[in-house]
Amino acid sequence: MASLPNSTDVLVVGAGPTGLMLAVELARRGIDYLLIDEVEAPSTFIKGSVVSSRTLEIFEELGIFEEARKLGTVVHAVVLWAEGRRAMTGDMALLDAPHAYNLHLGQPYTEQLLTTRLLSEGGSIHRQVRLADFDLQGDRVVASLEAPEGECKLQASWIVGCDGAHSTVRQKLGFHLEGQTYPVDYMLANLKIEWNQPHDEIQLFFTREGSFTVNPLPDGLTQVAGDLPHEEGDNRTKTSPTLQDVQELFDRRVAIPARLYEPRRLVYYRSHRRQVVQRIMGRAILAGDAAHLVSPQTGLGMNTGLQDSWNLGWKLAAVVKGEADASILESYQEERQAVLGPLAKMSDTDEMLYSLQSRVAQELRDHVVMAALHFEPFWRRNVKDITQIGVNYRGLSSFDEYVATPLHLPGKHIVESGRCTKAWMAFGRGPRAGERVPDARPVTRDGISNERLLPFSSQGRHVLLLFTAAADPSKTVCEALAECATLARKWLDDRVCVELVVPSDAVPEACRQIGVDRTVFDVERAAHDRFGALAESVYFCRCDGFVGFRSLPPNAEALGKWFDTVKFVAS
């Protein structure tokens, strides 16, 4: 292991998925960082098995999706059983996303992929290095580190605690995880199973005694878990269950004969739902489990940590480079805390549904839940939650949009065709500021037809989409689009990729003066329709995959005000 430096821009504490994701983001943006972890090697136990559809989009942006897909197990559906009968199958194919499924990959493989990606950027991990203490001293952090070769001091501009539920960084800041420990004990095992059910479905069994879940894992493994009756949990004498204990619980609750064998992990556990109120103090920041815990039943704990780092990484890099004011980090606090509200409700609901003891409550659950999930709009919304495709930041201070009234839309061709109101209504159906940037297909990009709009291949840059709406837009329309492109370049220089989206197979003559990085030919109007661009419009897509600003019609003045609001520093 290389010797530790005396200084760095960012000290990242904890080399789990959250810390690795942050290190990757910093490394690919040229930021000097130090990633440390006190353990000698990463754990091989499969925890945090689910990689959500939204996280898979991030993996695609990082270039590690294909390898993840090979290593993991695709899960297409959730099957609910009630008192021995198959009551409902929830298909994830309803999901409006490039990957209409979750991938059960496991934390070890997730860490392996991110480590390989980090090494490809010339990055490194310093293991067996413990954070003993740190002091916040104005515009710097002075940390005391303990390594095999001895103790040392390190100066950093920032410190980020990605060091898990027992975070040293959080404890030193005096922050507390506030919330609750759920009053139910669970038995969990990672093992092999011999039965007649497919390996691409989650099987959830509700019985009078309790619940039982069967989750596919990679490498031919399966994770099974069930809540324990209160008397068994309270009177438990063993520190971990045996294979026989798991088999007996399985046999009592699962209506399908099966043989469980070759256990890799056998544990009892209790779930928590906790979070800090504040993630930032001075030059210290918290992310991942150091900032929040949710029930493992949601399958979203690791994903939420990964997406914390995805949100934080580009902002922290911009601050270090002087490309954004430090106050932009307040949006990390606001945005990621906003995500925890719905997640906490999901955590509470899952724990309640899985652990009901009352016979009446169980009957009510079985009838109400099944009826609700058979209602397609409800299931569609539920799928968006469990895949995190529905995560959004609508209404938060770092997002904005300009939408003129229908009577003020420029462009004589729109007025004459009577489509002003239609264009205004169509824009309302497009992704709003704060929502995830959607995909669209087919488009022609870089000379290749039948392509997807995403990923942008913008190498971590923001993307400004200029929709012409018409195959032959007027000079006035093209000048308005050009003004927005020029302003974006003035503020962000090469940190923004400008893409012209035209509903034809050729660049309109009037638009040739717009300096763009790429032209997307949207002959079938797939992208225009998906973004509600019936009239000329502009979308600023943040590099983390969310619509930061949009405008109908293009309005450079409103775009400039938004740049100033989010604390970008003009180039």
NORKA-V653485 format. One line per field, one symbol per residue. ss: DSSP state (@ for helix, = for strand, . for the rest). psi: psi as a letter, one per 20 degrees, with the letter a starting at -180 (. if undefined). burial: I if it has 24 or more other ideal C-beta (glycine too) atoms within 12 Angstrom, else O. A space follows every 10 residues. Layout:
BEGIN
ss=???
psi=???
burial=???
END
This chain:
BEGIN
ss=......==== ===...@@@@ @@@@@@@@.. ..=====... .........= =.@@@@@@@@ @@..@@@@@@ @.===.==== ==..====== =@@@...... .===..@@@@ @@@@@@@@@@ .....==..= =======..= =======..= ========== =......@@@ @@@....=== ========== ====...... ======.... ======.... .======..@ @@@@...... ..@@@@@@@@ @@@.....== ========== =====....= =..===.@@@ .==..@@@.. @@@@@@@@@@ @@@@@@@@@@ ...=.@@@@@ @@@@@@@@@@ @@@@@@@@@@ @@@@....@@ @@@@@@@@@@ @@@..@@@@@ @@@@@@@... .........= ===..@@@.. .@@@@@...@ @@@@@@@@.. .....=.... =====..=== ==........ .======... ....@@@@@@ @@@@@@@@@@ @@@@@===== ==......@@ @......=== =....@@@@@ ......==== =....===== ==...@@@@@ @@@@@..=.. .
psi=pqqqriqrgp ooookagghg gggggggijk pprooqpiqh qqqiporlhp orhghhhghg hikjgghghh happoiqppp poliqohqoo piiipmqhnl rqpogqgghg hgghgghghh jjrrporkpp ohrqpondkr poqpqprhia qrqppqhqpp okkahkphgg ghijqqopcq pplpqqpqpp aqpoajqqjk qppppprhha rppopqrrkj rqpqqqqqqg hhghjphqhq rrhhgggggg hhipjpqqpp rmphpoqqrq qqoqqqhpip ocjpqqqbih iqprpihhjj ggghgghghh ghghghghgh ijiqqhihih hgggghhhhh ghhggggggg gghijphpgg hgggghgggg gghioghghg hgghgiijhi prkpirhjqr qoorqhijpr ohhgghikjg hggghhhhir prpiqqprrq qqrppkjprk rqhqqikjlj rrpopophgq hmqrhgghhh ghgggggghg gicjippppp oqlajqpqgi jiipoqhqpp omhjkggggh jkmhrprppo oqijkqogqq porpnhghgg hgghhjkqpq .
burial=OOOIIOOIII IIIIIIIIII IIIIIIIIIO IIIIIIIIOO OIOOOIIIII IIIIIIIIII IIOIIOOIIO IIIIIIIIII IIOOOOIIII OIOIIIIIII IIIIIIIIII IIIIIOIIOO IOIIIIOOII IIOIOIOOOI IIIIIOIOOO OIIIIIIIII IIIIIOIIII IIIOIOIOIO OIOIIIIIII IOIOOOIOII IIIIIIIOII IIIIIIIIIO IIIIIIIIIO OIIOOOOOOO IOIOIIIOII OOIIIOOIOI OOIIIIIIII IIIIIIOIII IOIIIIIIII IIIIIIIIII IIIIIIIIII IIIIIIIIII IOIIOIOIII IIIIIIIIII OIIIOIIIII IIIIIIOOOO OIOOIIOOII OIIOOOOOII OIIIIIIIII IIIOOIOIII IIIIOIOOII IOIIOOOOOI OOIIOIIOOI IIIIIIIIII IOIIIOOOOO IIIIIIIIOI IIIIIIIIII IOIIOOIIII IIIIIIIIIO IIOOIIIIII IIIIOOIIOI IOOIIIIIII IIOOIIIIII IIIIIIIIII IIIIIIIIII IIIIIIOIII OIIOIIIIOO O
END
